[in-house]
Amino acid sequence: MYKIAKENLASLFALINETNELYLPVEVAGQTNFAAYTADAKFDLDTLKTVKSPKDVFFPQSETLYTCNKEDNKLKITPEALVDAPFVVFGMKACDIKGIEVLDRVFLSDPVDSFYAARRANGIIVGLACHEPEESCFCKVFGVDCTEPAADVATWMIEGELYWKALTEKGEKLTEAVKSLLTDACEAKVEEERSAVKAIVEKLPYSNLSLEGWNGDVLTERFNDALWQELYKPCLACGTCTFVCPTCQCYDIKDYNTGNGVQRYRCWDSCMYSDFTMMAHGNNRNSQMQRFRQRFMHKLVYFPANNDGMYSCVGCGRCVDKCPASLNIVKVIKAFSEKGDK
Amino acid sequence: MQELIKRAKELLADGTVARVLGWKIGDMPYNPEPAFFETAESLDKFVYNGFCGANLSKYMIEASKLEGKTLVCLKPCDSYSFNQLLTEHRVDRDKAYIIGVGCKGKLDIERIKKTGIKGIIAINGAEMTDACDTLAIDTIYGQKSCSYSDGMLERCHVCKGKEHKIYDELIGESRDTCDKERFAEVAKIEAMSPAEKFEFFKAELSKCIRCNACRNVCPACSCRKCVFDSTKFDSAQKANVDSFEEKMFHIIRAFHVAGRCTDCGECSRVCPQGIPLHLFNRKFIKDINEIYGEYVAGAEAGSRAPLVNFTTEDAEPSIVNERGSK
């Protein structure tokens, strides 16, 4: 266990950035999101939740897959190069790291997504334990321990000092590289912090949310439940919930006309959007009720059915914070419980 | 609120309306959701307090297609949106029974949280029967407080007034919350150098995640299919292919709603990235006022907006050149 004073973090980041590309929470125009390090970036480790989850470090909102160009009347196809240099993501919270575990299930299963796999292989995650969880957090429901992020390096911010503990080989290597800035520390302080935060987690209003009745075996009855007809009504059909979510993984593939060629890119899709999974024959979900239902069925029924019971929600609570119509997964879960549809 | 519920029950019972469009109590002190109520019992979950900022007029587009009348609760500012939708033939006046509800200014939980308050368990002082000057907030981290004004949405600080522009009956008192000059922020940006303006908007718009919440909540964005949702369009509605597009989406949208935007402020309320989108629309409103004379979209149903009207006194095109060269 090591530590470093908060005021020395700028030097730590500069040092990491010398050898690895570094992504960390950066404030731009009043909002904090993960972004690439620059010397003058206003980094912010105090904000509990970045607006967007850091999933886009591994699965960018938009990325080019290959480019086609016309050269001398011949078509030249240039595939996009895969990431091949190590990079560090600093400050990921335990829920967002669990989110990556969910994405791994999708992108690292056969057929493996080479773009994602390359980023995962090269990415070194430095997790930051939560200090003051908020009322919209419910990671405990999904078995996440926000006081000990399961990363390559786990860190804790305690009284102006960042405590640092390598958990994997990759983490050990990074620790070696920055050791000149770290000093030895004892683990007692961290244990004290962990139990204090765990006590707070117990008091959070959503911490004891029951997922009873949500599993891969209730597909048909849940799908046909009349309750969806009620629940979807305030939904604006925007993509906020899906775009701030650490586990939403659906994407679309599109062509961008560059004038004398095409950039084939993929971008995040949202099941809330009218052209979601549209095919040549049309769209198999043609009402907002069906699209709304898709989101929750996917997270709480279809995903566990295909992934040994693993839900594709990690309880980060971003949708709870951000939905313009104040709808969210917690309200959906509660509505089914209240109905007695356990 | 009790009077509102009582009246809604009466109107449901005597068959005047088939349903009530209002807000349903949330599971947090600050997250009521827009909801339709069809029975007297369901109205037990009806709520109307400082957190009912959502403008319900756009939901009336769909409600206008249903059998029977819908009782809709409109705040003074929402009534401008409803009028504008009437002007554009998007809602049916005969399908609406409008109760103009009083308003003491609506709260923005993001603003309350920006003051450093977190772990919120309960909020007292946001009911319509409260004085609405201070919010007492119970949190996991102790008792906190926030002045009502500090927690208010930006739009309430530049409120257009207490008067409902269209209604069948009124319930509840409103109060003046306007304490800022409406065009001050726009004037501040106008005074910037082109480079400063560009930096300002670049920083703000680079945050956009193309969730389309601003568009989908906007009562002026009522096209049955948005051009950005077209699969035949060379642009995407769900990703910015380049930094040019990230800016253009919002600028195109602002042009499209120019002269029709009532400045209801919903775009800025819903933006997950806190982009002050209302500034674009307000710039157009300011320009229209200066070039064509004061015009308030939605103040009157059926009014002809300067941009779709012609009078011999209209400004000559050269004025654009002159203003632009300043």
Interface residues (C-beta under 8 A of the other chain):
Chain A: V28 A29 G30 Q31 N33 L48 V51 K52 Q61 S62 E132 P133 E134 E135 S136 I200 K203 L204 P205 K233 P234 L236 A237 C238 G239 T240 T242 F243 V244 D252 K254 Y256 N257 Q263 Y265 C267 W268 D269 S270 Y273 S274 D275 M278 V320 K322 P324 A325 S326 L327 V330 K331 K334
Chain B: G26 D27 M28 N31 P32 E33 P34 A35 F36 A54 Y59 K118 G119 I120 I121 T139 I140 Y141 A203 E204 S206 K207 I209 R210 C211 N212 A213 R215 N216 V217 K225 D229 T231 D234 A236 Q237 K238 A239 N240 V241 R269 V270 P272 Q273 G274 I275
